[in-house]
Amino acid sequence: MTGPDTRAADPAAACSVGRHVPGGAIVVDEHGTRHAKCRHCGCSLSRLQSIRRWYRSGQLG
């Protein structure tokens, strides 16, 4: 049994609450950190090896 579907119908609405989806081009730097752009809003995303979650990075504001 699965839980309720928590995906937003509107991708822009998902980005506005911090649920970004990495695009196809993922770059891994020398420290093993993965970097990508959100496929919906284009913001910079990063993901550490120890954290299984993408977070917003780069210049904010």
C-alpha positions, 0 to 999 in steps of 0.5 A: 500500500502506498501513501497519498500522492504528494506531488504538486500538479503545477511544477512551479508550485512545487518549486515555490515550496522547495521541491525541486527536480534535478534536470538530466545533466548532473555534474559530480565534482572532485569531492563527490558532490553532485550539481544540477539545475532544477528542470522546472525553475532553473535554480542551482541544486546540490546533493552531498554523498551523505545526504540523500536529498537535493538542496538549493545552492548557489546565489540566493535572492 
